[in-house]
Amino acid sequence: MKLKSLMLGAAAVATATTAQAADLPVAPEPVDYVRVCDAYGARFYYIPGTETCLRVGGRVRTQFVVNNVLDNGNWGTRNSDGYSWLSRGYLYLDARTATEFGTLRAYVSMYATNVNGVNSTTLDNAYIQWGGLTAGYLGSNFNIYTGQTFMGVVTRDWSDVTTNQIAYTAAFGNGLSATIALEDRSNREVGSYGGTRAPDVVAALGISQGWGSAQLSGALHQVYPNTANNRATAGEDQLGWAVGAGVNFNLPFASSGSNIYFQGFYADGALSYIGNGITGVTGVSDYTNGSTNNGFSVSGGAYIQATSTIGLALDGSYASVDMNNAAAIGDVDRWAIDGSVQWSPVSGFVMGADIGYADTDISGGTDTEALLFGVRMQRTF
């Protein structure tokens, strides 16, 4: 009888233990939650399962630009009047990882555009940075200041080129740095010669402090004939070169964010380095029949933060190219001015208007003027 009671008690305890075990909560599977990464500023987060911090951003822009061209005193020709209507969407990706040699960064920006019903896609930037080394597609190290205005409806003359490159930057402290780079010459060719036999060599010395910033730039650019313009008539290879200098002053006495800049460039056989406006004129080239052509540009601009939401900007430039006597066109002079007003009622959202005027004069040839006006709406997130 006693044995039977013990067996019944053991069975009851076992049943109760089983019931209690069934009531216990089951441990959830481990989950990689998104963690905020504050090492590189706002809006970065850790990619789950890694120690890499990522920032994702974007922009939507839409704008409408009307233009009119005056050619030798005749306004309103049927072939030149018109408008362009653009809508564009951007994607920005910025990935950073801490290493024993410094931050390893990979950056990509791209956009898709529709202009008057025609779609296109563009790689804006794609580069890697690590330990002072930069490799990929981004703005040339020769560039200094690339404009203040909101839209820039007319092209002003200064170096503003994005290109493939490999560069090393050494920082010396107190805002002083020096850069040496090899850059793809494909976007620097002016005229009908070329190939990709030798990259451009670019160097820059810069300083950035509380008062503003300044930079000295230099470049070497090989000029050589191609099969359509052979050595027998064009001559041997030439070495083109360019130099530039610019300074930017902050204007805190006006308002925070206000500044003014000045810059100048000179080039011989490397005219792309003085600006995109004058080098886009048909007939302008780095060399003609073995002799290099030279030119210069000077420019300046200002941005004034008039109120907490309204900004005013103005850019202007003058450029001149001295074509040698064997060239198909005479010397070229071009000046351009562009101004804008923008309003940002909400952080990341801007609306504004822009007006620009440019005059291109070819010695012994045409005098072409362009007047453009545009409005833009833009949201960055």
N, C-alpha and C positions, 0 to 999 in steps of 0.2 A: 504493500500500500504506500509505504514511504517512497519507494523507487518510482512508482507511478506518478506521485505528486511532484517529485523532482523533474521528471521528464516533461510533465505538463508545464511546469514553471519555465523550463529552458525554452520550450517551444514558444511560450508567450513573449519572453524577452526577445527571441529572435525575430518574431513577427513585428514587435514594436520597433526594433532597431531598423528593420527593412523599411517600415513605413516612414520613420524619421529620415532615413537616407533618401527616400524618394522625394521628400519635401524640401531637401537642401537645394539652393540655387546652383545652376551649372555655370562654371567660369566661362566668360565670353572669350572668343578668339582674339588674340592681340590685333589691334588696329593702328595703322600709322596715321595719326591725325596731323593735319597741316599745322605747322608751328611757325610763328612769326619770327623772322630773322631781322634783328635790329642792328647788325654789325655794319651794314652798308647804307643805312638811311631808311626812310619810310617805304612801305609797300613791298618789301621783300619778304619772302617766306621760303622755308626749307622744302625742297622737292622731297616727298615722302621716301624714306629709306636711304637718303643720302645726306651729306653735309654740304651740299650745294644750295646756295640761296638764289632764288629766281624772282625777277620782277617782270610782270606782264603789263603792257600798256597799249594804248591805241590812240588814233586820232581820226576824226571825220572832218573833211573840208569840202566846201562848195563855194564856187566863185564865178562871177560873170565879168568879162572884160570886153570893152568896146574899143575900137581903134580907128584911126584915120591917118593916112600917109600923104605928105606933101612932097611931090617929086618935081623939082625945077619950077616951083611956083604954082603947080596945079593941084588943088585939093580935090578930094573926093573921087578919085578914079575908081572905076567899077571893080578892078582887080585887087584893090588894097583895102577898101572899107569893109567892115564886118565886125563880128564878135566871136569870142570863144566862151563856151560854157563848160566848166570843169567840175566834176565831183570825184573825190578821192578818199580812199580808206587806207589807213596805216596800221601796221602791227609792229610792236616793239618787244623784244625779248632780251633780257639782261641777266646772265647767269654768272655767279661769282663763288669761288671756293678758296678758303684760306689754305695756304701751303707754307712750308718752311722758307720758301724763296719769295714770299709775298702773295698777293691776291692773283689767282688765275681767273681771268675774265673772258667770257665769250659774249659778243653782242651782235644782234641781228635786227635790222629794220627793213621793212619792205612795204610797198604800197601798190594798190590797183587803182587805175584811173580810167574815167570815161570823159572824153573831150568831144563834144559835138557828135555823140553817138558812137565813137570809136573807143574800144576797150584796149587797155594795155596793162602790163605788170612790170614793176621795176624793183630791182634790188637796190636799196638805198645805202645800206652799210652791212658789212659782214666781216668781223675781225676778232682776233684773239690777242689778249694782252697778258704778259707775265714777266715779272722781274725787269721791267724797263723795255722789254721787247714788244713790238706791235707788228702783227702780220695780218694782211687781209685787204678789204676794200673799204676805204674811208677817205676823208678829206686830205688833200695833199699837205705835206708839212711846210710847203712854201706859202700856202694861204695865210693871210694875216686877219683882216676884217672883211666880212662878206656881206655887209649891209645892215642898215637899221630899220628900213621901212617894212611895213606889214606884209605887202605883197611884192613890191618891186616889179611893177608892170612893164618897165623898160629896163633892159640890161645895162648896168653900169660897168665900167672897165676897171677890173682888178682881178687878181688870181682867185678863181673859185672853181676848182676841179676836184672831183672825187675819182680815185684811181686805186689800182692794186699796188701794194707796197710792202716792204719789210723795213722796219725802222727801229733804232735804239735811242732811247731818251735817258739822259743822265740828269738827275736832280741834284743840285749843289747846295740847297738850302736857301732860305730867305727869298723863295719864289723864283730863283734863277735856275734855268735848265738849258740843255743843249741837245739837239737831235741830229742824227745822220741817217740817211735813208736811201734806198734804191726804189725808184718808182716806175711803174709801167709808162712808157712814152706814148702809148696808143692814143691817149686823150690829150696829148700835148703837141701833136703834129698840126702845123698850119701850112696848107698848100699841098700840091700833088707830088709828094715823094714819100718815102717811108719804108715800112717793114718794122720788125721788132728785133733788130740785131743787138741793140744795147739799151738798157734802161737808163733813165735819167738819174743823176746823182743830186740829191737835195740835202741841204744843211740849214739849220735854223738855230738861233740863239734867242731865248726869250726870258722875260722877267714879268712876274705878276705879284703885285703888292696892293696894299690898301688904297693907294692913290690911283691905281689903274694897271695898265700893262703895256709892254712894248716888245717888238720882235724885229730881228734882222734875218733875212732869208737870202739864200743863194742856190743856184741850180746850174748844172752842166747838161747839155742836150746835144746829142750827136745828130748832125745833118748830113745826109748822104743821098745820092741819086738812086732812082729805081729804074726798072727796065724801060719805062716809058720816057725817061729823061736820062739817057745813058751818060757815062763818064766822058765820052768823046766830046759831047757838047756842054755837059753840065759841070765838069770839073771834078776834082777830088773831094773826099769827105771834108766837112767843116765841123768845127766845134762851136755850137751855140751856147750862150750863157745868159743868165739873168740874175739880177739882184733886186731886193726890195726891203723897205723899212716902214714900220708903222708904229703909232703910239695912240693909246686910248686913255683918256682922263675921266675918272668918275667926277660927277658934279653933285656932291651931297648937299651943297649950299642951295641948289635948286630944289632937289627932292631925291629921295632914295631911289636908285635905279637909273637916274639920269646920267648921261655920259656923252662925250664928244671924241671923235677920232680923226686922224689924218694918216695918210699912207701914200707911198710912191713906189713905182717900179720902172726898171729899165731893162731892155733885153736886146741882144744882138743874135739873130739866128734862132731865137727861142721865144717867139712873139706871144705864144699862148700865156706866158707868165705875166703879160701886162694887162690882159683882160679878154673877156669873151665877146664883147660887143664889137670892137674894131677888128678883131681877128676873124669875125664871121662875115666880113665884107668880101664879096666875090673878087678874086684877084690878089688879095693880100696873102703873102706866103713868107716862110722863114728865109727862103733864098731864091734867087733867080739866076740861072745859068752860072752856077758856081759861086756867086757872091751873096753873102748874107744880107738880109734887110734888118734894120733896127728900129726901135720905137720906145716910147715911154708912156706912162699914165700916172696921173695924180688924182687923188680922190679924198673926200672927207664926208663926214656925216654927224648927225646928232640925234639923240633920243631924249625926250623930256617927259617924265611922268608927271603930267599936269595936275592930275588928281589921283586919288586912290584907284580909280577905275578907267581913267582916260590917259592915253599915251599919244604923243606927237613925235613924228620922225621925219628926217630929211636926209637924202643922200645926193651927192653930185660927183661927177668925174669928168676928166678931160684926157683924151688919148690921142697920140699922133704916131704914124708909121712913116718912115722914110724909105720908100721903095727905090732900088737902084735903077739906073737908066735903061736897063734891058727889060724891066718889068712891063707887063701888059697894061698896067694902070699907073697913074701918078701917085704922088704922096696922098695919104689919107689922114684926115682930122675928124675926130668925133667927140662930142660932149653930150652928156645926159644928166638929167635931174629928175628926182623922184621924191614925192612926199606922201605921207599917210597920216590918218587919224584912226585910232582904234579904241574900242570900248569893251571893257570886261566886267559886266554886271555881276557875274558869278564866276568863282574860281574855275579855271579850265575852259571857260567859254568866252570867245572873243568875236566881235563883229567890227568891221572897219571898211574904210574906203581909201583908195590909192589913185594918184594921178602922176603921170610921167611924161617927159618930153625928151626926145633925142634928135640930134642933127648930125648927119654924116656927110662930109664934103670931100670929094675926090678931085684932086688937082687936075684941071683940064677935062673933067667929066661931070658927073651928076652931083646934085646937092639934094639929099633926101632927108626929110623930117618926119618924125613919127610922134603922134600924140595919142596916149592911151589912158583910159579910166577904168577902174575896176572896183568891185565890192566883193567882200568875202565874209563867210560865216564859218567858224571853226570851233570844234569841241575836242579837247584833249582829255584823256582819262587813263 
